[in-house]
Amino acid sequence: TQLLEQSPQFLSIQEGENLTVYCNSSSVFSSLQWYRQEPGEGPVLLVTVVTGGEVKKLKRLTFQFGDARKDSSLHITAAQTGDTGLYLCAVTPYQTGANNLFFGTGTRLTVIP
Amino acid sequence: SQTIHQWPATLVQPVGSPLSLECTVEGTSNPNLYWYRQAAGRGLQLLFYSVGIGQISSEVPQNLSASRPQDRQFILSSKKLLLSDSGFYLCAWSVRRGLAGEKLFFGSGTQLSVL
């Protein structure tokens, strides 16, 4: 059973378009993180959301944590070719305690010039 | 500032050969350390994590082992590689931030191909 499901798996859009990707689970989390990974590199943290309903903006990226803290979305406005990459959400489940960070299945975004 | 070094960047090994991947962190003390494996273009699978020297937790029983001989050194090993061990291996360290959870900083990864 996958703890986190991300959708869509693959997304290909034209430069300038808007898009939204999702991270869903049936479990509740104290916090959720979004990472972006470029080919041949390690993931880089974009944002952490903690409060249910929280919205955070990072330039053209808008992150939202669901009211029930079970899901999150990432919206990109006016996508650029530099946004291309694998977007991963990650959580520390309540029940594991400790230091584990579990990652979603990822959304691979390709922005076409 | 903190940095993480992981090597080698790429590795091609025959089935049945041993493996040793090394990761070191600079600029921080007593970090949490992690080894993840990633299938091509997909999510990360946690293999091992460590909260201190000699303390290793394994998440997935398999052909691999990990060791932490020094505070900022984390090693991933295998005595005999299998074809299924191929993948992109990532080392990471973290800072615990309470309710905000672990903030992970990743190395640049090792692409392992077992032939």
Chai-1 contact restraints between the chains, C-beta under 6 A:
chainA,res_idxA,chainB,res_idxB,connection_type,confidence,min_distance_angstrom,max_distance_angstrom,comment,restraint_id
A,S30,B,L99,contact,1.0,0.0,6.0,A-B,restraint_1
A,S31,B,L99,contact,1.0,0.0,6.0,A-B,restraint_2
A,S31,B,A100,contact,1.0,0.0,6.0,A-B,restraint_3
A,S31,B,G101,contact,1.0,0.0,6.0,A-B,restraint_4
A,E41,B,S108,contact,1.0,0.0,6.0,A-B,restraint_5
A,G42,B,L90,contact,1.0,0.0,6.0,A-B,restraint_6
A,G42,B,F106,contact,1.0,0.0,6.0,A-B,restraint_7
A,G42,B,G107,contact,1.0,0.0,6.0,A-B,restraint_8
A,G42,B,S108,contact,1.0,0.0,6.0,A-B,restraint_9
A,G42,B,G109,contact,1.0,0.0,6.0,A-B,restraint_10
A,P43,B,F106,contact,1.0,0.0,6.0,A-B,restraint_11
A,L45,B,K103,contact,1.0,0.0,6.0,A-B,restraint_12
A,T48,B,A100,contact,1.0,0.0,6.0,A-B,restraint_13
A,V50,B,L99,contact,1.0,0.0,6.0,A-B,restraint_14
A,V50,B,A100,contact,1.0,0.0,6.0,A-B,restraint_15
A,T92,B,G101,contact,1.0,0.0,6.0,A-B,restraint_16
A,N99,B,N32,contact,1.0,0.0,6.0,A-B,restraint_17
A,N99,B,Y49,contact,1.0,0.0,6.0,A-B,restraint_18
A,N99,B,E102,contact,1.0,0.0,6.0,A-B,restraint_19
A,L101,B,E102,contact,1.0,0.0,6.0,A-B,restraint_20
A,F103,B,G43,contact,1.0,0.0,6.0,A-B,restraint_21
A,F103,B,L44,contact,1.0,0.0,6.0,A-B,restraint_22
A,G104,B,G43,contact,1.0,0.0,6.0,A-B,restraint_23
A,T105,B,G43,contact,1.0,0.0,6.0,A-B,restraint_24
A,G106,B,R42,contact,1.0,0.0,6.0,A-B,restraint_25
A,G106,B,G43,contact,1.0,0.0,6.0,A-B,restraint_26
A,R108,B,G41,contact,1.0,0.0,6.0,A-B,restraint_27
